[in-house]
Amino acid sequence: MAPENFNEKLYLSDKSVASLLDVCKDQVWKCFRDGRLPPPIKLGSMTRWRRNDIISWIESRQEGEEA
């Protein structure tokens, strides 16, 4: 599945996830450990989150706030 905009990354670092969520990297890892954030994947020696997983997670949280 290609991103809608070819400049968008398919995989996000903890720094990129933190930027999307407007939190620090430590908070990203805490949310993951607490089971509140989708799990990352390993790409070689790198740990990355799938952009679609994070966007879906954000949208599901926004829907919950609207209910």
N, C-alpha and C positions, 0 to 999 in steps of 0.2 A: 504494500500500500504506500503510494507516494504522498508526501505532504502536499497540502493545498498550495503552499508557497514553497518553491524549491529552496528558498533561503532558510526555511525552518529546519531545525535539526530533528532527526527521528529519535535520537537518544540524548538524554540530558544528564549532565553531571550534577553532583549535589549542590554545587554553586549555582547552576542554572535553575534547579528546582527551588532553591532558597530564594532566588531573585523573583521567580514567578509567584511564590507564596508570600513574598515580602517578610521573610524571616531569615535568621542566620543558619549557616550550614549545620551547626550543632542541633538546632531545632528540627531540621529535616531528619537527621539520624534518630533523634528521640521519637519523633512521630512514627518512623519506620519500626523501631524497636517496640513501641507500644501498640503496633498493629493498626495504626490510624492512617498509614500511607501505603500505597501499593508497593510490593517488593521490587527492588532493583534487580537487574541481571548483570552477569559478569561478561565482559567482552575482553577476552585476554586478561590482562592484569587490571583493567579498568572496571569500575562499578558504575552503571548507568541506569537511569529510569527511562522507560519508553514514554515518549512525549504524549502519545495517545492515552496511556494509562493515567498520567498526571492530569491531563485536561479532563478526562472522564471523571476522575476523582473530584476535581474542583467543581465541575458541573453538578455532580450528585450532591455535593455539600450545599451548593447554592439552592438546589431544588428543595432540600430538606429545610432550609431556612425560610423558604416561601410558604411552606405548608402550615 
